[in-house]
Amino acid sequence: MTVDLFSVESKVVCISGSSRGLGKAIARAFAERGAKVIISGWDGAELAATKREFDANGLLVESLVFDARVQADCARLVTAALDSHGTLDVMICNAGTDIIKPAEQYEEAEWDAILETNLRGYYFCARYAARHMLQIGRGSIIMTSSIAGSAGIPGLAPYASSKGGINQLVRTMAVEWAQRGVRVNAVAPGYIENIMAGVKFDQSDPYQQRVLTFTPMGRRGAVEEFIGAYLYLASNASSYVTGEILYVDGGFHAA
């Protein structure tokens, strides 16, 4: 009998920031493939609507109102998985926010909100997940990075700083835990059709026009085009992969 290396069936998966956009698409993909999924988000009404949508389609997931900036919420997300299923196989750190403006114009509160959500929140979700995973000697932690973590893109000073920090967090945790059964990797999306919370979209804005100019494929990626990377890094197909930043960006990183 051939074993499906890419299977995520019965894996317990927590996803921070999964009530909308990319996180919601990731959650759907795992649930459709038989994983036991805990979704989360800071907007309780939006999260409840997402859960109802999943339930209506026969995708039974658990949900938890969650703020990535609050350390106790990061702990509660992991605890929810352990209370329900007794274990946690995959932690996907995906909650994120952004504000696009020139670097000299950010206010202190704006900087703090972005770094606290995108970097500090990732650290604490990963830390609490790893404490369990290290005890059982296995687990996969996946963080959502960005092309902005390794390329200079105007208008993204704090966001880019947070994503560059994520890349180094991934590498550091990966080498620390490599011999203890816990793998840590990141997916670095390029431009996505989904627009995250905090971002105002204007197609005529020069920032938005950069998408077509600097992405070799000449378009944004649909959210469904990014989920394969997460499924791969969560599965046994990537059992010898750790400390990697996997770019899914229509060729942006190669150009």
Sine and cosine of phi, psi and omega as CSV:
sin_phi,cos_phi,sin_psi,cos_psi,sin_omega,cos_omega
0.00,0.00,0.77,-0.63,-0.01,-1.00
-0.99,0.14,0.76,-0.65,0.03,-1.00
-1.00,0.07,0.73,-0.68,0.02,-1.00
-0.99,0.15,0.98,-0.22,-0.03,-1.00
-0.89,0.46,-0.42,0.91,-0.08,-1.00
-1.00,-0.06,0.08,1.00,-0.04,-1.00
-0.94,0.35,0.65,-0.76,0.14,-0.99
-0.86,-0.51,0.25,0.97,-0.03,-1.00
-0.85,0.53,0.73,-0.69,0.04,-1.00
0.95,0.32,0.00,1.00,0.08,-1.00
-0.95,0.31,0.63,-0.78,0.05,-1.00
-1.00,-0.02,0.86,-0.52,-0.17,-0.99
-0.79,-0.62,0.84,-0.54,0.13,-0.99
-0.98,-0.21,0.67,-0.74,0.00,-1.00
-0.75,-0.66,0.91,-0.41,0.07,-1.00
-0.99,0.17,0.68,-0.73,-0.02,-1.00
0.93,0.38,0.91,0.42,-0.10,-0.99
-0.72,-0.69,0.44,0.90,0.05,-1.00
-1.00,-0.03,-0.14,0.99,-0.03,-1.00
-0.40,-0.92,0.21,-0.98,0.18,-0.98
0.84,0.55,-0.68,-0.73,-0.05,-1.00
-0.88,0.48,-0.70,0.72,-0.02,-1.00
-0.87,0.49,-0.64,0.77,0.04,-1.00
-0.90,0.43,-0.66,0.75,0.02,-1.00
-0.90,0.43,-0.63,0.78,0.05,-1.00
-0.90,0.44,-0.73,0.69,0.00,-1.00
-0.86,0.51,-0.70,0.72,0.01,-1.00
-0.87,0.50,-0.70,0.72,-0.03,-1.00
-0.88,0.48,-0.69,0.73,0.02,-1.00
-0.93,0.37,-0.68,0.73,-0.02,-1.00
-0.90,0.43,-0.63,0.77,0.01,-1.00
-0.90,0.44,-0.41,0.91,-0.03,-1.00
-0.98,-0.19,0.28,0.96,0.14,-0.99
1.00,0.04,0.19,0.98,0.07,-1.00
-0.98,0.21,0.37,-0.93,0.08,-1.00
-0.99,-0.13,0.95,-0.30,-0.26,-0.97
-0.94,-0.34,0.71,-0.71,0.15,-0.99
-0.92,-0.38,0.91,-0.42,0.03,-1.00
-0.99,-0.11,0.35,-0.94,-0.04,-1.00
-0.43,-0.90,0.37,-0.93,0.04,-1.00
-0.07,-1.00,0.36,-0.93,-0.06,-1.00
-0.99,0.14,-0.40,0.92,-0.01,-1.00
-1.00,-0.02,0.97,-0.24,-0.09,-1.00
-0.87,0.49,-0.64,0.77,-0.02,-1.00
-0.92,0.39,-0.69,0.73,0.01,-1.00
-0.91,0.42,-0.66,0.75,0.02,-1.00
-0.89,0.45,-0.69,0.72,0.02,-1.00
-0.89,0.46,-0.63,0.78,0.02,-1.00
-0.91,0.42,-0.63,0.77,0.04,-1.00
-0.91,0.42,-0.67,0.74,0.02,-1.00
-0.90,0.44,-0.66,0.75,0.03,-1.00
-0.89,0.46,-0.65,0.76,0.03,-1.00
-0.88,0.47,-0.71,0.71,0.02,-1.00
-0.90,0.43,-0.70,0.71,0.00,-1.00
-0.86,0.51,-0.66,0.75,-0.03,-1.00
-0.90,0.43,-0.40,0.92,0.02,-1.00
-0.99,-0.17,0.25,0.97,0.04,-1.00
0.96,0.27,0.31,0.95,0.02,-1.00
-0.97,-0.24,0.99,-0.17,-0.08,-1.00
-1.00,0.08,0.94,-0.35,0.02,-1.00
-0.82,-0.58,0.36,-0.93,0.15,-0.99
-0.99,-0.15,0.40,-0.92,-0.03,-1.00
-0.71,-0.71,0.47,-0.88,-0.02,-1.00
-0.55,-0.84,0.83,-0.56,0.11,-0.99
-0.92,0.40,0.76,-0.65,-0.26,-0.97
-0.50,-0.87,0.70,-0.71,0.09,-1.00
-0.87,-0.50,0.91,-0.42,-0.07,-1.00
-0.88,0.48,-0.35,0.94,-0.01,-1.00
-0.98,0.21,-0.20,0.98,-0.07,-1.00
-0.97,-0.25,0.91,-0.42,-0.06,-1.00
-0.84,0.54,-0.65,0.76,-0.02,-1.00
-0.89,0.46,-0.53,0.85,0.04,-1.00
-0.93,0.36,-0.58,0.81,0.07,-1.00
-0.88,0.47,-0.67,0.75,0.03,-1.00
-0.91,0.40,-0.65,0.76,-0.02,-1.00
-0.90,0.43,-0.55,0.84,0.00,-1.00
-0.90,0.44,-0.69,0.72,0.04,-1.00
-0.93,0.36,-0.68,0.73,0.00,-1.00
-0.87,0.49,-0.60,0.80,0.02,-1.00
-0.87,0.50,-0.66,0.76,0.03,-1.00
-0.92,0.39,-0.70,0.72,-0.03,-1.00
-0.92,0.40,-0.63,0.78,0.01,-1.00
-0.91,0.41,-0.62,0.79,-0.06,-1.00
-0.99,0.13,-0.60,0.80,-0.18,-0.98
-0.81,-0.59,-0.13,0.99,0.05,-1.00
0.98,0.19,-0.03,1.00,-0.01,-1.00
-0.34,-0.94,0.09,-1.00,0.09,-1.00
-0.57,-0.82,0.85,-0.53,-0.03,-1.00
-0.99,-0.12,-0.60,0.80,-0.12,-0.99
-0.67,-0.75,0.78,-0.62,0.15,-0.99
-0.91,-0.41,0.85,-0.53,0.05,-1.00
-0.94,-0.35,0.92,-0.39,0.01,-1.00
-1.00,-0.01,0.95,-0.30,-0.16,-0.99
-0.75,-0.66,-0.26,0.97,-0.04,-1.00
-0.85,0.53,0.71,-0.70,-0.03,-1.00
-0.37,-0.93,0.37,-0.93,0.06,-1.00
-0.54,-0.84,0.26,-0.97,-0.01,-1.00
-0.39,-0.92,0.44,-0.90,0.15,-0.99
-0.69,-0.72,0.83,-0.55,-0.07,-1.00
-0.99,-0.15,0.87,-0.49,0.07,-1.00
-0.24,-0.97,0.20,-0.98,0.04,-1.00
-0.87,0.49,0.54,-0.84,-0.11,-0.99
-0.84,0.54,-0.54,0.84,-0.07,-1.00
-0.98,0.17,-0.03,1.00,-0.12,-0.99
-0.95,-0.30,-0.04,1.00,-0.04,-1.00
-0.94,0.33,0.68,-0.74,0.13,-0.99
-1.00,0.06,0.35,-0.94,-0.02,-1.00
-0.84,0.55,-0.69,0.73,-0.03,-1.00
-0.90,0.43,-0.57,0.82,0.02,-1.00
-0.93,0.38,-0.72,0.70,0.05,-1.00
-0.84,0.54,-0.75,0.66,-0.05,-1.00
-0.89,0.46,-0.68,0.74,-0.03,-1.00
-0.88,0.48,-0.66,0.75,-0.02,-1.00
-0.94,0.34,-0.73,0.68,-0.02,-1.00
-0.93,0.36,-0.60,0.80,0.00,-1.00
-0.92,0.39,-0.60,0.80,0.01,-1.00
-0.97,0.23,-0.78,0.62,-0.21,-0.98
-0.99,0.15,-0.44,0.90,-0.06,-1.00
-0.87,-0.48,-0.81,0.58,0.00,-1.00
-0.88,0.48,-0.69,0.73,0.01,-1.00
-0.89,0.45,-0.60,0.80,0.04,-1.00
-0.91,0.42,-0.69,0.72,-0.01,-1.00
-0.85,0.52,-0.75,0.66,-0.09,-1.00
-0.95,0.33,-0.59,0.80,0.09,-1.00
-0.88,0.47,-0.69,0.72,0.01,-1.00
-0.91,0.41,-0.64,0.77,-0.02,-1.00
-0.89,0.46,-0.75,0.67,-0.03,-1.00
-0.92,0.38,-0.61,0.79,0.06,-1.00
-0.90,0.44,-0.69,0.72,-0.06,-1.00
-0.91,0.42,-0.55,0.84,0.00,-1.00
-0.86,0.52,-0.62,0.78,0.08,-1.00
-0.97,0.24,-0.73,0.69,-0.06,-1.00
-0.87,0.49,-0.63,0.78,0.01,-1.00
-0.91,0.40,-0.52,0.86,0.04,-1.00
-0.93,0.37,-0.61,0.79,-0.04,-1.00
-1.00,-0.08,-0.13,0.99,0.09,-1.00
0.98,0.20,0.42,0.91,0.03,-1.00
-0.27,-0.96,0.41,-0.91,0.07,-1.00
0.45,-0.89,0.36,-0.93,0.03,-1.00
-0.77,-0.63,0.81,-0.59,0.08,-1.00
-0.93,-0.36,0.80,-0.60,-0.04,-1.00
-0.82,-0.57,0.80,-0.61,0.01,-1.00
-0.92,-0.40,0.59,-0.81,0.07,-1.00
-1.00,0.03,0.94,-0.33,0.07,-1.00
-0.99,-0.10,-0.59,-0.80,-0.04,-1.00
-0.15,-0.99,0.38,-0.92,0.16,-0.99
-0.87,0.50,-0.41,0.91,0.01,-1.00
-0.94,0.35,-0.22,0.97,0.03,-1.00
-0.97,0.25,-0.23,0.97,-0.03,-1.00
-0.71,-0.71,-0.03,1.00,0.01,-1.00
-0.76,-0.65,0.58,-0.81,0.04,-1.00
-0.98,0.20,0.89,-0.45,0.00,-1.00
-0.82,-0.58,0.89,-0.46,-0.06,-1.00
-0.82,0.57,0.60,-0.80,0.09,-1.00
1.00,0.00,0.12,0.99,-0.13,-0.99
-0.78,-0.62,0.52,0.85,-0.14,-0.99
-0.79,0.62,-0.84,0.54,-0.01,-1.00
-0.94,0.33,-0.61,0.79,0.03,-1.00
-0.88,0.47,-0.74,0.68,0.01,-1.00
-0.89,0.46,-0.62,0.78,0.04,-1.00
-0.88,0.47,-0.66,0.75,0.00,-1.00
-0.92,0.40,-0.64,0.77,-0.04,-1.00
-0.96,0.27,-0.58,0.82,0.13,-0.99
-0.89,0.45,-0.62,0.79,0.07,-1.00
-0.90,0.44,-0.63,0.77,0.05,-1.00
-0.87,0.50,-0.69,0.72,0.00,-1.00
-0.84,0.54,-0.68,0.74,0.00,-1.00
-0.96,0.27,-0.54,0.84,0.09,-1.00
-0.88,0.47,-0.69,0.72,0.04,-1.00
-0.86,0.52,-0.77,0.64,-0.06,-1.00
-0.89,0.45,-0.67,0.75,-0.04,-1.00
-0.92,0.38,-0.75,0.66,0.03,-1.00
-0.89,0.46,-0.62,0.79,-0.03,-1.00
-0.87,0.49,-0.71,0.70,-0.04,-1.00
-0.96,0.28,-0.50,0.87,0.04,-1.00
-0.93,0.38,-0.60,0.80,-0.16,-0.99
-0.95,-0.31,0.06,1.00,-0.11,-0.99
-0.84,0.54,-0.59,0.80,-0.03,-1.00
-1.00,-0.07,0.15,0.99,0.00,-1.00
-0.89,-0.46,0.23,0.97,0.15,-0.99
1.00,0.00,0.01,1.00,-0.05,-1.00
-0.94,-0.33,0.86,-0.51,0.01,-1.00
-0.99,-0.16,0.60,-0.80,0.01,-1.00
-0.74,-0.68,0.84,-0.54,-0.01,-1.00
-0.63,-0.77,0.15,-0.99,0.06,-1.00
-0.72,-0.69,0.50,-0.86,0.22,-0.98
-0.97,-0.26,0.78,-0.63,0.00,-1.00
-0.93,-0.37,1.00,-0.05,0.00,-1.00
-0.94,0.33,0.47,-0.88,0.23,-0.97
-1.00,0.05,-0.56,-0.83,-0.03,-1.00
-0.96,0.27,0.79,-0.61,-0.08,-1.00
-0.93,-0.37,0.57,-0.82,0.05,-1.00
-0.87,0.50,-0.57,0.82,0.07,-1.00
-0.92,0.39,0.68,-0.74,0.07,-1.00
-0.95,-0.31,0.84,-0.54,-0.11,-0.99
-0.96,0.27,0.28,-0.96,0.01,-1.00
-0.85,0.53,0.68,-0.74,0.04,-1.00
0.99,-0.13,-0.23,0.97,-0.06,-1.00
-0.98,-0.21,0.77,-0.64,0.09,-1.00
-0.99,-0.13,0.79,-0.61,-0.10,-0.99
-0.99,-0.16,0.80,-0.60,0.08,-1.00
-0.66,-0.75,0.95,-0.32,-0.10,-1.00
-0.86,0.50,-0.45,0.89,-0.03,-1.00
-0.99,0.11,-0.17,0.99,-0.01,-1.00
-0.91,0.41,0.67,-0.74,0.01,-1.00
-0.83,0.56,-0.56,0.83,0.04,-1.00
-0.87,0.50,-0.69,0.72,-0.01,-1.00
-0.94,0.34,-0.54,0.84,0.01,-1.00
-0.93,0.37,-0.38,0.92,0.06,-1.00
-0.88,0.47,-0.44,0.90,-0.03,-1.00
-0.82,0.57,-0.79,0.61,-0.03,-1.00
-0.94,0.34,-0.55,0.84,-0.07,-1.00
-0.95,0.31,-0.66,0.75,-0.16,-0.99
-0.96,-0.26,-0.07,1.00,0.09,-1.00
-0.98,-0.17,0.91,-0.41,-0.05,-1.00
-0.80,0.60,-0.57,0.82,0.03,-1.00
-0.96,0.29,-0.21,0.98,0.13,-0.99
0.96,0.29,0.42,0.91,-0.01,-1.00
-0.33,-0.94,0.25,-0.97,0.20,-0.98
-0.97,0.23,0.44,-0.90,0.09,-1.00
-1.00,0.05,0.63,-0.77,0.14,-0.99
-0.94,0.35,0.53,-0.85,-0.06,-1.00
-0.83,0.56,-0.55,0.84,-0.02,-1.00
-0.91,0.41,-0.33,0.94,-0.02,-1.00
-0.98,0.18,-0.11,0.99,-0.04,-1.00
-0.98,-0.21,-0.29,0.96,-0.17,-0.98
-0.94,0.33,-0.46,0.89,-0.01,-1.00
-0.85,0.53,-0.59,0.81,-0.01,-1.00
-0.90,0.43,-0.64,0.77,0.01,-1.00
-0.94,0.35,-0.67,0.74,0.03,-1.00
-0.88,0.47,-0.67,0.74,0.03,-1.00
-0.88,0.48,-0.75,0.66,-0.06,-1.00
-0.94,0.34,-0.36,0.93,0.04,-1.00
-1.00,0.09,-0.32,0.95,-0.15,-0.99
-0.99,-0.10,0.15,-0.99,0.04,-1.00
-0.94,0.35,-0.22,0.98,0.05,-1.00
-0.89,0.46,-0.39,0.92,0.00,-1.00
-0.94,-0.33,0.48,0.88,-0.10,-0.99
-0.88,0.48,-0.35,0.94,0.00,-1.00
-0.94,-0.34,0.36,0.93,-0.03,-1.00
-0.91,-0.42,0.87,-0.49,0.10,-1.00
-0.46,-0.89,0.51,-0.86,-0.01,-1.00
0.98,0.21,0.26,0.96,-0.08,-1.00
-0.98,-0.18,0.54,-0.84,0.15,-0.99
-0.94,-0.33,0.94,-0.33,-0.08,-1.00
-1.00,-0.09,0.94,-0.35,-0.03,-1.00
-0.99,0.12,0.79,-0.61,0.07,-1.00
-0.80,-0.60,1.00,0.02,-0.30,-0.95
-0.56,-0.83,0.32,0.95,0.02,-1.00
0.89,0.46,0.38,0.92,0.04,-1.00
1.00,-0.09,0.02,1.00,-0.07,-1.00
-0.82,0.57,-0.74,0.68,-0.09,-1.00
-0.92,0.39,-0.43,0.90,-0.04,-1.00
-0.99,0.10,-0.34,0.94,-0.13,-0.99
-0.97,0.25,0.00,0.00,0.00,0.00
